[in-house]
Amino acid sequence: MGLLLRAELVAAYLDEDVLDPELLAPTRVPTAAEIASILGPWRSQKLRRIAAALLGSRADRCYLLRTYYGGSEADDIKLRTWLDLQPAVGDKYQIVPPWHEWFCVLDDPELFHFGDDWQEVYDVLPELAAPEADRRFTDANAESAREEAKDQIADGDEWDYMTDDERY
């Protein structure tokens, strides 16, 4: 029963075009009993904090989901080094700004050890699939995408013209 209800709630959340403002800024704090009986069994406090940050973030943000934890400590160091070596262009990071790592780099084996079934993360954090409160695609969205494409072409963005060897 609990798993079916959770799946129905996740599906309903993903189907919403515009989220209820109460989801984004609750007007009431849940009681200790509600946390213990409703919120706690579904998600830990850490996951609830990540979910809240995802809802307030932009859809164009990069997220890294680590699903394999069977390696050695050297693998942990390799990931950390890779994140620390991200090139910054001005105040823009190409992958994840360090101050967003706590919710953009999902690297906790107790929470995200999904292995090949990485899609299960959407059962735990459906906010990853739809982080914006208003998900309707409007004429303004289309115009914004057109303008961004024009800007990239005008700036001579070379990324699309590089070979894999040149990129990495």
Backbone as numpy.savetxt, mean C-alpha at the origin, in Angstrom:
# Nx Ny Nz CAx CAy CAz Cx Cy Cz
-17.99 -19.05 9.78 -18.81 -17.86 9.78 -17.94 -16.60 9.78
-16.94 -16.53 10.65 -16.09 -15.36 10.74 -15.34 -15.08 9.46
-14.80 -16.14 8.82 -14.05 -15.95 7.58 -14.97 -15.49 6.45
-16.18 -16.04 6.38 -17.12 -15.64 5.34 -17.51 -14.18 5.52
-17.80 -13.78 6.74 -18.17 -12.39 7.00 -17.03 -11.45 6.63
-15.80 -11.82 6.99 -14.64 -10.99 6.65 -14.52 -10.85 5.14
-14.66 -11.95 4.40 -14.57 -11.91 2.93 -15.66 -11.01 2.35
-16.86 -11.07 2.92 -17.95 -10.21 2.46 -17.64 -8.74 2.74
-17.08 -8.45 3.90 -16.72 -7.08 4.24 -15.64 -6.54 3.32
-14.62 -7.36 3.04 -13.54 -6.94 2.15 -14.10 -6.68 0.75
-14.94 -7.58 0.26 -15.54 -7.40 -1.07 -16.38 -6.13 -1.13
-17.17 -5.87 -0.08 -18.00 -4.66 -0.05 -17.11 -3.41 -0.02
-16.02 -3.46 0.75 -15.09 -2.33 0.81 -14.51 -2.04 -0.57
-14.08 -3.08 -1.26 -13.46 -2.90 -2.58 -14.46 -2.41 -3.62
-15.74 -2.73 -3.44 -16.77 -2.32 -4.40 -17.23 -0.88 -4.22
-16.92 -0.27 -3.09 -17.36 1.11 -2.82 -16.68 2.09 -3.77
-17.47 2.98 -4.36 -16.90 4.04 -5.19 -16.35 5.18 -4.35
-17.09 5.54 -3.31 -16.68 6.61 -2.41 -16.84 6.09 -0.98
-15.74 6.12 -0.23 -15.80 5.61 1.14 -16.56 6.57 2.05
-17.25 6.01 3.00 -17.97 6.78 4.01 -16.94 7.60 4.80
-17.17 8.90 4.97 -16.23 9.73 5.73 -15.96 9.20 7.14
-16.90 8.47 7.70 -16.72 7.89 9.04 -15.54 6.92 9.07
-15.28 6.26 7.93 -14.12 5.36 7.85 -12.81 6.12 7.94
-12.78 7.30 7.37 -11.55 8.08 7.30 -11.28 8.87 8.57
-12.32 9.33 9.21 -12.18 10.11 10.44 -13.30 9.73 11.40
-13.12 8.60 12.08 -14.19 8.13 12.97 -14.56 9.18 14.01
-15.85 9.28 14.27 -16.32 10.26 15.24 -16.37 9.68 16.65
-16.11 8.38 16.75 -16.15 7.74 18.05 -15.02 6.72 18.15
-14.41 6.64 19.31 -13.34 5.69 19.57 -13.97 4.37 20.01
-13.55 3.25 19.43 -14.12 1.96 19.85 -13.80 1.68 21.32
-14.73 1.01 21.97 -14.50 0.63 23.36 -13.50 -0.52 23.41
-12.97 -0.77 24.60 -12.03 -1.89 24.77 -12.71 -3.21 24.39
-13.99 -3.35 24.71 -14.73 -4.58 24.38 -14.87 -4.72 22.86
-15.15 -3.63 22.16 -15.26 -3.68 20.69 -13.92 -4.01 20.04
-12.86 -3.45 20.57 -11.52 -3.77 20.03 -11.23 -5.24 20.23
-11.53 -5.75 21.43 -11.24 -7.15 21.74 -12.11 -8.12 20.93
-13.37 -7.78 20.71 -14.28 -8.74 20.07 -14.44 -8.54 18.56
-14.22 -7.31 18.07 -14.46 -7.04 16.65 -13.15 -6.75 15.90
-12.43 -5.74 16.33 -11.24 -5.30 15.60 -10.03 -6.21 15.82
-9.76 -6.57 17.04 -8.58 -7.36 17.38 -8.48 -8.69 16.66
-9.55 -9.47 16.62 -9.44 -10.78 15.94 -9.14 -10.67 14.44
-9.53 -9.56 13.82 -9.30 -9.42 12.39 -7.91 -8.88 12.10
-7.52 -7.82 12.79 -6.23 -7.20 12.53 -5.61 -6.69 13.83
-4.31 -6.84 13.90 -3.57 -6.32 15.04 -3.56 -4.79 14.99
-3.15 -4.19 16.09 -3.03 -2.73 16.14 -2.07 -2.24 15.05
-0.97 -2.97 14.85 0.01 -2.58 13.83 -0.64 -2.56 12.45
-1.42 -3.59 12.11 -2.09 -3.62 10.81 -3.14 -2.51 10.69
-3.82 -2.20 11.78 -4.81 -1.12 11.73 -4.14 0.23 11.49
-2.96 0.44 12.08 -2.22 1.69 11.85 -1.75 1.78 10.40
-1.26 0.65 9.85 -0.83 0.63 8.45 -2.03 0.92 7.55
-3.16 0.28 7.83 -4.36 0.48 7.02 -4.79 1.95 7.03
-4.74 2.58 8.20 -5.12 3.99 8.29 -4.18 4.86 7.47
-2.89 4.54 7.50 -1.92 5.30 6.71 -2.14 5.08 5.21
-2.50 3.86 4.83 -2.76 3.58 3.42 -3.95 4.39 2.92
-4.98 4.49 3.74 -6.17 5.25 3.34 -5.85 6.72 3.13
-4.89 7.22 3.86 -4.54 8.62 3.72 -3.45 8.87 2.71
-2.99 7.83 2.03 -1.87 8.01 1.10 -2.37 8.16 -0.33
-1.43 8.44 -1.21 -1.75 8.62 -2.62 -1.71 7.28 -3.34
-2.49 7.16 -4.39 -2.53 5.92 -5.16 -1.25 5.69 -5.94
-0.46 6.74 -6.18 0.76 6.57 -6.98 1.97 6.20 -6.13
1.76 5.91 -4.88 2.87 5.55 -3.99 3.30 4.10 -4.26
4.56 3.84 -4.08 5.11 2.50 -4.29 5.07 1.73 -2.97
4.65 0.47 -3.04 4.62 -0.40 -1.86 5.46 -1.63 -2.16
6.18 -2.09 -1.15 6.99 -3.29 -1.29 6.46 -4.33 -0.31
6.05 -5.47 -0.84 5.54 -6.56 -0.03 6.55 -7.70 -0.07
7.16 -7.98 1.06 8.09 -9.11 1.15 7.29 -10.32 1.58
7.37 -11.39 0.80 6.58 -12.59 1.11 7.45 -13.81 1.40
8.75 -13.72 1.15 9.63 -14.86 1.40 10.61 -14.50 2.51
10.63 -15.32 3.54 11.49 -15.07 4.69 12.38 -16.27 5.00
12.57 -17.16 4.04 13.33 -18.38 4.26 14.82 -18.22 4.04
15.27 -17.03 3.74 16.69 -16.80 3.48 17.47 -16.59 4.76
18.66 -16.10 4.59 19.54 -15.87 5.74 19.49 -14.40 6.16
20.25 -14.09 7.17 20.36 -12.71 7.62 20.94 -11.84 6.51
21.75 -12.44 5.65 22.32 -11.70 4.52 21.22 -11.16 3.61
20.10 -11.91 3.48 18.98 -11.44 2.66 18.31 -10.23 3.29
18.20 -10.26 4.62 17.63 -9.11 5.33 18.51 -7.88 5.11
19.81 -8.08 5.18 20.76 -6.98 4.98 20.69 -6.46 3.54
20.54 -7.37 2.60 20.45 -6.98 1.18 19.23 -6.08 0.95
18.09 -6.45 1.53 16.89 -5.62 1.38 17.11 -4.26 2.03
17.66 -4.25 3.24 17.90 -2.99 3.93 18.85 -2.10 3.14
19.91 -2.69 2.59 20.88 -1.94 1.79 20.21 -1.38 0.55
19.41 -2.19 -0.10 18.70 -1.75 -1.30 17.81 -0.55 -0.99
17.08 -0.60 0.12 16.22 0.52 0.50 17.04 1.76 0.84
18.16 1.57 1.53 19.00 2.70 1.93 19.71 3.35 0.75
19.91 2.60 -0.33 20.65 3.13 -1.48 19.76 3.75 -2.55
18.47 3.89 -2.26 17.58 4.49 -3.24 18.08 5.86 -3.64
18.19 6.10 -4.92 18.60 7.45 -5.32 17.47 8.44 -5.11
17.81 9.58 -4.58 16.83 10.65 -4.42 17.11 11.71 -5.47
16.06 12.20 -6.08 16.18 13.30 -7.03 15.47 14.48 -6.39
16.27 15.42 -5.88 15.68 16.51 -5.11 15.09 15.93 -3.84
13.80 16.17 -3.61 13.15 15.58 -2.44 12.28 14.38 -2.82
12.45 13.85 -4.04 11.67 12.69 -4.48 12.53 11.45 -4.48
12.02 10.41 -3.86 12.68 9.11 -3.85 12.06 8.26 -4.94
12.88 7.47 -5.62 12.35 6.67 -6.71 11.53 5.47 -6.24
11.79 5.00 -5.04 11.05 3.84 -4.54 10.19 4.26 -3.34
10.77 4.29 -2.15 10.01 4.60 -0.93 10.80 5.59 -0.08
10.23 6.73 0.23 10.92 7.66 1.14 11.09 6.99 2.51
12.22 7.20 3.16 12.46 6.56 4.46 11.35 6.81 5.49
10.75 7.98 5.46 9.72 8.31 6.44 8.39 7.61 6.16
8.27 6.94 5.00 7.06 6.16 4.70 7.29 4.65 4.80
8.50 4.25 5.11 8.80 2.82 5.14 7.92 2.05 6.11
7.54 2.65 7.23 6.76 1.92 8.24 5.44 1.39 7.70
4.89 2.04 6.65 3.65 1.51 6.07 3.78 1.13 4.60
4.85 1.52 3.93 5.03 1.18 2.51 5.89 -0.07 2.30
6.76 -0.38 3.24 7.60 -1.58 3.14 7.02 -2.61 4.10
6.27 -3.53 3.54 5.58 -4.55 4.33 6.52 -5.74 4.48
7.30 -5.71 5.55 8.39 -6.66 5.76 8.34 -7.17 7.19
7.34 -8.00 7.48 7.19 -8.57 8.81 6.72 -10.01 8.63
7.58 -10.99 8.94 7.20 -12.38 8.68 5.96 -12.84 9.45
5.68 -12.23 10.60 4.49 -12.63 11.35 3.21 -12.16 10.67
3.31 -11.12 9.83 2.13 -10.56 9.18 2.03 -10.89 7.69
3.18 -11.02 7.02 3.17 -11.06 5.56 3.87 -12.28 4.95
4.01 -13.34 5.69 4.68 -14.54 5.16 3.65 -15.34 4.35
3.34 -14.86 3.14 2.33 -15.49 2.29 2.94 -16.43 1.26
4.23 -16.33 1.02 4.87 -17.17 0.01 4.26 -16.92 -1.35
3.96 -17.99 -2.07 3.40 -17.87 -3.42 1.98 -17.31 -3.43
1.31 -17.34 -2.29 -0.06 -16.84 -2.20 -0.08 -15.38 -1.74
0.80 -14.57 -2.33 0.95 -13.17 -1.91 -0.35 -12.38 -2.00
-1.28 -12.81 -2.85 -2.54 -12.07 -3.00 -3.35 -12.06 -1.71
-3.01 -12.94 -0.77 -3.70 -12.96 0.52 -3.52 -11.65 1.28
-2.53 -10.86 0.89 -2.35 -9.57 1.56 -3.60 -8.71 1.41
-4.36 -8.89 0.33 -5.57 -8.11 0.14 -6.68 -8.51 1.12
-6.61 -9.74 1.65 -7.56 -10.13 2.70 -7.24 -9.43 4.01
-5.95 -9.18 4.23 -5.49 -8.55 5.47 -5.51 -7.02 5.36
-5.10 -6.51 4.19 -5.04 -5.06 3.95 -5.71 -4.71 2.62
-7.03 -4.76 2.56 -7.70 -4.41 1.30 -7.41 -2.97 0.88
-6.96 -2.15 1.81 -6.62 -0.76 1.50 -5.50 -0.67 0.46
-4.68 -1.71 0.36 -3.64 -1.73 -0.68 -4.24 -1.72 -2.08
-5.36 -2.38 -2.23 -6.00 -2.46 -3.55 -6.71 -1.17 -3.92
-7.15 -0.43 -2.93 -7.93 0.78 -3.18 -7.68 1.78 -2.06
-6.53 2.48 -2.11 -6.18 3.36 -0.99 -6.88 4.71 -0.97
-7.54 5.10 -2.02 -8.15 6.43 -2.05 -9.60 6.38 -1.60
-10.04 7.46 -0.97 -11.41 7.52 -0.48 -12.42 7.64 -1.62
-12.07 8.38 -2.66 -12.96 8.55 -3.81 -12.32 7.81 -4.99
-12.94 6.70 -5.37 -12.34 5.83 -6.38 -12.99 5.96 -7.74
-13.88 6.91 -7.87 -14.53 7.10 -9.17 -13.51 7.65 -10.16
-13.59 7.21 -11.39 -12.72 7.74 -12.44 -13.53 8.78 -13.19
-13.16 10.03 -13.00 -13.94 11.14 -13.54 -13.22 11.76 -14.75
-13.88 12.71 -15.37 -13.24 13.46 -16.46 -12.00 14.19 -15.95
-12.05 14.67 -14.70 -10.88 15.35 -14.12 -9.70 14.38 -13.99
-9.98 13.11 -13.63 -8.91 12.12 -13.57 -8.29 11.89 -14.94
-9.14 11.80 -15.96 -8.64 11.58 -17.32 -7.80 12.77 -17.78
-8.26 13.97 -17.49 -7.51 15.17 -17.86 -6.17 15.22 -17.14
-6.16 14.88 -15.87 -4.92 14.86 -15.10 -3.92 13.85 -15.69
-4.41 12.69 -16.08 -3.53 11.67 -16.68 -2.98 12.17 -18.01
-3.82 12.83 -18.81 -3.36 13.39 -20.09 -2.27 14.43 -19.86
-2.49 15.32 -18.90 -1.51 16.38 -18.61 -0.19 15.78 -18.11
-0.27 14.77 -17.28 0.95 14.12 -16.78 1.71 13.47 -17.93
1.00 12.82 -18.83 1.65 12.20 -19.99 2.31 13.26 -20.87
1.62 14.37 -21.09 2.20 15.46 -21.89 3.46 16.00 -21.24
3.42 16.18 -19.92 4.59 16.68 -19.19 5.77 15.73 -19.32
5.52 14.45 -19.22 6.60 13.47 -19.33 7.21 13.49 -20.72
6.36 13.62 -21.72 6.86 13.68 -23.10 7.66 14.96 -23.31
7.15 16.07 -22.80 7.83 17.36 -22.95 9.17 17.38 -22.21
9.23 16.68 -21.06 10.47 16.62 -20.28 11.49 15.67 -20.90
11.08 14.95 -21.94 11.99 13.99 -22.56 12.31 12.83 -21.65
11.31 12.35 -20.91 11.53 11.23 -20.00 12.11 10.05 -20.77
13.33 9.70 -20.45 14.04 8.66 -21.19 13.78 7.26 -20.68
13.09 7.11 -19.57 12.90 5.79 -18.97 12.33 4.79 -19.97
11.33 5.18 -20.71 10.70 4.25 -21.64 11.61 3.83 -22.78
12.65 4.60 -23.03 13.52 4.31 -24.16 14.79 3.59 -23.77
14.97 3.33 -22.47 16.19 2.67 -22.02 16.02 1.15 -22.11
17.13 0.47 -22.33 17.11 -0.98 -22.27 17.18 -1.40 -20.82
16.89 -2.66 -20.54 16.99 -3.14 -19.16 18.38 -2.95 -18.59
19.41 -3.14 -19.41 20.77 -2.97 -18.94 21.05 -1.52 -18.54
20.48 -0.57 -19.27 20.69 0.85 -18.96 19.94 1.25 -17.69
18.79 0.63 -17.43 17.99 0.98 -16.26 18.65 0.52 -14.98
19.24 -0.65 -15.01 19.71 -1.25 -13.76 21.19 -1.24 -13.74
